[in-house]
Amino acid sequence: MSISGAGDRGGAGGFRPTGEGAALLAAVLAGPDDDLARLVFADWLEENGQAARAQFIRAQVWAAQAEPYSPVARRQAAVAERLLEENRGQWSWNVRQRVVAWEFRRGFVEHAAVNVAAF
Protein backbone atom coordinates (compact mmCIF):
# COMPACT_ATOMS: atom_id res chain seq x y z
CA MET A 1 0.00 0.00 0.00
CA SER A 2 1.38 3.39 -0.87
CA ILE A 3 0.69 6.77 0.65
CA SER A 4 -0.66 9.13 -1.99
CA GLY A 5 2.15 11.30 -3.28
CA ALA A 6 4.78 9.45 -1.28
CA GLY A 7 5.93 6.48 -3.30
CA ASP A 8 5.51 2.83 -3.98
CA ARG A 9 7.73 -0.14 -3.42
CA GLY A 10 8.72 -0.43 -7.08
CA GLY A 11 9.33 -4.16 -6.82
CA ALA A 12 12.14 -6.17 -5.27
CA GLY A 13 12.16 -4.02 -2.14
CA GLY A 14 12.88 -0.78 -3.99
CA PHE A 15 11.19 2.54 -3.33
CA ARG A 16 10.01 4.67 -6.23
CA PRO A 17 8.83 8.19 -5.33
CA THR A 18 5.63 9.54 -6.80
CA GLY A 19 4.04 12.99 -6.79
CA GLU A 20 6.17 15.55 -5.00
CA GLY A 21 8.97 13.03 -4.45
CA ALA A 22 9.17 12.29 -8.16
CA ALA A 23 9.44 16.03 -8.87
CA LEU A 24 12.23 16.40 -6.31
CA LEU A 25 14.06 13.41 -7.80
CA ALA A 26 13.68 14.94 -11.27
CA ALA A 27 15.32 18.11 -9.92
CA VAL A 28 18.30 16.04 -8.71
CA LEU A 29 18.61 14.37 -12.10
CA ALA A 30 18.28 17.69 -13.95
CA GLY A 31 21.00 19.32 -11.82
CA PRO A 32 23.44 16.59 -10.84
CA ASP A 33 25.93 19.09 -9.39
CA ASP A 34 23.29 20.74 -7.16
CA ASP A 35 23.79 19.40 -3.64
CA LEU A 36 20.87 21.45 -2.34
CA ALA A 37 18.47 19.47 -4.55
CA ARG A 38 19.94 16.25 -3.15
CA LEU A 39 19.51 17.45 0.42
CA VAL A 40 15.92 18.56 -0.20
CA PHE A 41 15.18 15.14 -1.67
CA ALA A 42 16.80 13.56 1.41
CA ASP A 43 14.44 15.56 3.63
CA TRP A 44 11.50 14.31 1.58
CA LEU A 45 12.73 10.73 1.86
CA GLU A 46 12.97 11.01 5.63
CA GLU A 47 9.46 12.46 5.84
CA ASN A 48 8.21 9.49 3.78
CA GLY A 49 9.66 6.61 5.74
CA GLN A 50 13.07 6.31 4.05
CA ALA A 51 15.27 7.58 6.90
CA ALA A 52 18.28 5.38 6.12
CA ARG A 53 18.40 6.48 2.48
CA ALA A 54 18.01 10.12 3.55
CA GLN A 55 20.87 9.76 6.04
CA PHE A 56 23.01 8.08 3.36
CA ILE A 57 22.47 10.93 0.88
CA ARG A 58 23.27 13.53 3.53
CA ALA A 59 26.38 11.68 4.71
CA GLN A 60 27.79 11.36 1.19
CA VAL A 61 27.00 15.00 0.35
CA TRP A 62 28.51 16.26 3.60
CA ALA A 63 31.60 14.09 3.12
CA ALA A 64 32.05 15.49 -0.40
CA GLN A 65 31.64 19.06 0.87
CA ALA A 66 34.08 18.67 3.77
CA GLU A 67 37.79 19.30 3.59
CA PRO A 68 39.33 16.13 2.10
CA TYR A 69 40.65 13.72 4.76
CA SER A 70 39.31 15.91 7.57
CA PRO A 71 37.67 14.31 10.60
CA VAL A 72 34.27 15.43 9.30
CA ALA A 73 34.88 13.91 5.86
CA ARG A 74 36.10 10.62 7.36
CA ARG A 75 33.21 10.44 9.84
CA GLN A 76 30.57 11.11 7.18
CA ALA A 77 32.20 8.65 4.77
CA ALA A 78 32.11 5.98 7.49
CA VAL A 79 28.43 6.64 8.15
CA ALA A 80 27.67 6.41 4.43
CA GLU A 81 29.66 3.18 4.05
CA ARG A 82 27.84 1.55 6.97
CA LEU A 83 24.45 2.55 5.57
CA LEU A 84 25.42 1.34 2.10
CA GLU A 85 26.53 -2.05 3.40
CA GLU A 86 23.24 -2.43 5.28
CA ASN A 87 21.05 -1.33 2.34
CA ARG A 88 22.99 -1.97 -0.90
CA GLY A 89 20.57 -4.58 -2.23
CA GLN A 90 17.48 -2.49 -1.61
CA TRP A 91 18.97 0.68 -3.07
CA SER A 92 20.35 -0.94 -6.20
CA TRP A 93 17.45 -3.23 -7.10
CA ASN A 94 16.69 -1.28 -10.26
CA VAL A 95 20.19 -1.59 -11.74
CA ARG A 96 21.23 -5.12 -10.72
CA GLN A 97 19.73 -6.89 -13.72
CA ARG A 98 21.99 -5.27 -16.32
CA VAL A 99 24.74 -3.62 -14.35
CA VAL A 100 27.74 -5.59 -13.09
CA ALA A 101 29.18 -2.83 -10.86
CA TRP A 102 28.06 0.57 -9.66
CA GLU A 103 29.32 3.39 -7.48
CA PHE A 104 27.29 5.77 -5.36
CA ARG A 105 28.41 9.42 -5.14
CA ARG A 106 26.60 12.03 -3.12
CA GLY A 107 23.77 9.57 -2.51
CA PHE A 108 23.04 8.35 -6.05
CA VAL A 109 24.51 5.90 -8.53
CA GLU A 110 27.01 7.95 -10.51
CA HIS A 111 29.07 5.32 -12.31
CA ALA A 112 27.99 1.95 -13.62
CA ALA A 113 29.69 -0.84 -15.56
CA VAL A 114 27.60 -3.01 -17.84
CA ASN A 115 28.15 -6.17 -19.79
CA VAL A 116 27.30 -5.21 -23.37
CA ALA A 117 26.36 -8.83 -24.13
CA ALA A 118 23.40 -8.39 -21.77
CA PHE A 119 21.86 -5.89 -24.20
Salt bridges, closest charged atoms under 4 A:
ASP8 OD1 - ARG16 NH2 3.43
ASP35 OD1 - ARG106 NE 2.62
ASP43 OD1 - ARG58 NH2 2.82
GLU46 OE1 - ARG58 NH2 2.88
GLU85 OE2 - ARG88 NH2 2.48
GLU86 OE2 - ARG82 NH1 3.43
GLU103 OE2 - ARG105 NH2 2.64
GLU110 OE2 - ARG105 NH1 3.23
GLU110 OE2 - HIS111 NE2 3.24
